[in-house]
Amino acid sequence: MLFTFPLVAVSAQARRKFFGPGMCASKQDLLRKAWTEGRKGYLSALSEAKAWALREVWRSEGKSDWGVATFVAERVEKIGGGNPGVAAIAKFFQKVDFDSDWFPGKSNQTQFGPQPALSGQAKNSIAQAAMGMKKRKIEPTYARILAACPQAVINPATEKPVGKKRVYDVFRELCYDEDTDHPWSHRARFSKTALTAGQQEKRLNCGIALQELGHTARYYSEKVVYTDICNSILARTELKAQEQALARKSGKGWGSEGCQLSSDNLRGRKESIKQNSTDTERIWWAPVLACGKLHVEVLPPNFPGEQPDGAVVLVQKVRAALNIRFQGGGLPAPKVVWTDRGKGFFHGNGHITPEFESALKENGLKHFWGHDASIQPGHLQEVHLHETAVSWLRYQLTLSTPSNAWKETREQYSTRLKACCAKINASYDVEGLCRAFPRRIEALVDNDGDRISK
């Protein structure tokens, strides 16, 4: 507390004796700062006192309050210079009149700085949307929140959606499963399957063999086309669609401590999105990754699947896609095909199937390993470039799953799949992916054949 009256009532000599050497000057400095300093652009305590006094003089002359704000605004100055606005003075007088304990310099403001990116109402809207999704067996994600409440996520300062961190902070702050005392956190659901020593040795040998070939990133990008036989299981009943929604939950999810075993926090059976049944429809499709672009081919309804006959159809589709893309000059179409060792492509001993080999030859293509791919192990998923492209596609497909998924036709799914592919080409580093093979091979060797992070 600053005792101002003793400083006025006693002499300078007495003040020095009372406060000690140097204290008189420091107290005076504190008083000066308290009366004259503050936030730039606001009234100091001294200016507030002057404004209050000016109004008292105005009223003492019997004048009405009309015009007093203009009169005062012209005669007081803000910290940093300039006169306050008339509206600001009127607001100041309202604060004085409604606060019986007002004094110059008193502030009722509890928060300074710019307005928060998300208001309390916006945060509540996001939290309710996220918790509602989870109850409907839908995984809350940033993209889904943007779609569910597009206005709530807008930052008023930029008029654009806030970033992921802001949304996930709301999850951690306001979302819960059963009890508000246990808000959500991002928890792991499972860990990856470990590789055996034998599998690691085969992966290491393959990496060494690939390095010894000496191919460059440009070769893998411009000379090789990466493809595979993939499929999606479409639900044909509402119940199956709900089962698939649970099965698509990611490895981590939002949930509260103590609720890990709740059905809302557990994953569904993966079989519901991998195995065909009477209440589903299987659609076969193939990624075609080459020269910095991703293309997707939807295979015909009677496609034989991951069989040698299916490999023949795949090669024909790849050839047609390359012909369309590389027509009219420019880069020559790649002629080397990279696939995994699926049973449609190779026998168990690593030798190519006659049907696949014949189809490649008829279409002017050849496999990377030629007739014998035994050096390439079966457990090489995270090294394959096309596996990354497929994971991108499946992620986009999950985000765009319609609310009534069981009503989606084959034609509608095909259109959605191609739209997802177009979005990947526009938004993802597909060119970088096509040049990433040497780095992945190097990481494979450096890890002695163990799993790599892409």
Rosetta blueprint (number, residue, H / E / L):
1 M L
2 L L
3 F L
4 T H
5 F H
6 P H
7 L H
8 V H
9 A H
10 V L
11 S L
12 A H
13 Q H
14 A H
15 R H
16 R H
17 K H
18 F H
19 F H
20 G L
21 P L
22 G L
23 M H
24 C H
25 A H
26 S H
27 K H
28 Q H
29 D H
30 L H
31 L H
32 R H
33 K H
34 A H
35 W H
36 T H
37 E L
38 G L
39 R L
40 K L
41 G L
42 Y L
43 L L
44 S L
45 A H
46 L H
47 S H
48 E H
49 A H
50 K H
51 A H
52 W H
53 A H
54 L H
55 R H
56 E H
57 V H
58 W H
59 R H
60 S H
61 E L
62 G L
63 K L
64 S L
65 D L
66 W L
67 G L
68 V H
69 A H
70 T H
71 F H
72 V H
73 A H
74 E L
75 R L
76 V L
77 E L
78 K L
79 I L
80 G L
81 G L
82 G L
83 N L
84 P L
85 G L
86 V H
87 A H
88 A H
89 I H
90 A H
91 K H
92 F H
93 F H
94 Q H
95 K H
96 V H
97 D H
98 F H
99 D L
100 S L
101 D L
102 W L
103 F L
104 P L
105 G L
106 K L
107 S L
108 N L
109 Q L
110 T L
111 Q L
112 F L
113 G L
114 P L
115 Q L
116 P L
117 A L
118 L L
119 S L
120 G H
121 Q H
122 A H
123 K H
124 N H
125 S H
126 I H
127 A H
128 Q H
129 A H
130 A H
131 M H
132 G H
133 M H
134 K H
135 K H
136 R L
137 K L
138 I L
139 E L
140 P L
141 T L
142 Y H
143 A H
144 R H
145 I H
146 L H
147 A H
148 A H
149 C L
150 P L
151 Q L
152 A L
153 V L
154 I E
155 N E
156 P L
157 A L
158 T L
159 E L
160 K E
161 P E
162 V L
163 G L
164 K H
165 K H
166 R H
167 V H
168 Y H
169 D H
170 V H
171 F H
172 R H
173 E H
174 L H
175 C L
176 Y E
177 D L
178 E L
179 D L
180 T L
181 D L
182 H L
183 P E
184 W L
185 S E
186 H E
187 R E
188 A E
189 R L
190 F L
191 S L
192 K L
193 T L
194 A L
195 L L
196 T L
197 A H
198 G H
199 Q H
200 Q H
201 E H
202 K H
203 R H
204 L H
205 N H
206 C H
207 G H
208 I H
209 A H
210 L H
211 Q H
212 E H
213 L H
214 G L
215 H L
216 T L
217 A H
218 R H
219 Y H
220 Y H
221 S H
222 E H
223 K L
224 V E
225 V E
226 Y E
227 T E
228 D L
229 I L
230 C E
231 N E
232 S E
233 I E
234 L E
235 A E
236 R L
237 T L
238 E H
239 L H
240 K H
241 A H
242 Q H
243 E H
244 Q H
245 A H
246 L H
247 A H
248 R L
249 K L
250 S L
251 G L
252 K E
253 G E
254 W E
255 G E
256 S L
257 E L
258 G L
259 C L
260 Q L
261 L L
262 S L
263 S H
264 D H
265 N H
266 L L
267 R L
268 G L
269 R L
270 K L
271 E H
272 S H
273 I H
274 K H
275 Q L
276 N L
277 S L
278 T L
279 D L
280 T E
281 E E
282 R E
283 I E
284 W E
285 W E
286 A E
287 P E
288 V E
289 L E
290 A E
291 C L
292 G L
293 K E
294 L E
295 H E
296 V E
297 E E
298 V E
299 L L
300 P L
301 P L
302 N L
303 F L
304 P L
305 G L
306 E L
307 Q L
308 P H
309 D H
310 G H
311 A H
312 V H
313 V H
314 L H
315 V H
316 Q H
317 K H
318 V H
319 R H
320 A H
321 A H
322 L H
323 N H
324 I H
325 R H
326 F L
327 Q L
328 G L
329 G L
330 G L
331 L L
332 P L
333 A L
334 P L
335 K L
336 V E
337 V E
338 W E
339 T L
340 D L
341 R L
342 G L
343 K L
344 G L
345 F L
346 F E
347 H L
348 G L
349 N L
350 G L
351 H E
352 I E
353 T L
354 P H
355 E H
356 F H
357 E H
358 S H
359 A H
360 L H
361 K H
362 E H
363 N L
364 G L
365 L L
366 K E
367 H E
368 F L
369 W L
370 G L
371 H L
372 D E
373 A L
374 S L
375 I L
376 Q L
377 P L
378 G L
379 H L
380 L L
381 Q H
382 E H
383 V H
384 H L
385 L H
386 H H
387 E H
388 T H
389 A H
390 V H
391 S H
392 W H
393 L H
394 R H
395 Y H
396 Q H
397 L H
398 T H
399 L H
400 S L
401 T L
402 P L
403 S L
404 N L
405 A H
406 W H
407 K H
408 E L
409 T L
410 R H
411 E H
412 Q H
413 Y H
414 S H
415 T H
416 R H
417 L H
418 K H
419 A H
420 C H
421 C H
422 A H
423 K H
424 I H
425 N H
426 A H
427 S H
428 Y L
429 D L
430 V H
431 E H
432 G H
433 L H
434 C H
435 R L
436 A L
437 F H
438 P H
439 R H
440 R H
441 I H
442 E H
443 A H
444 L H
445 V H
446 D H
447 N L
448 D L
449 G L
450 D L
451 R L
452 I L
453 S L
454 K L
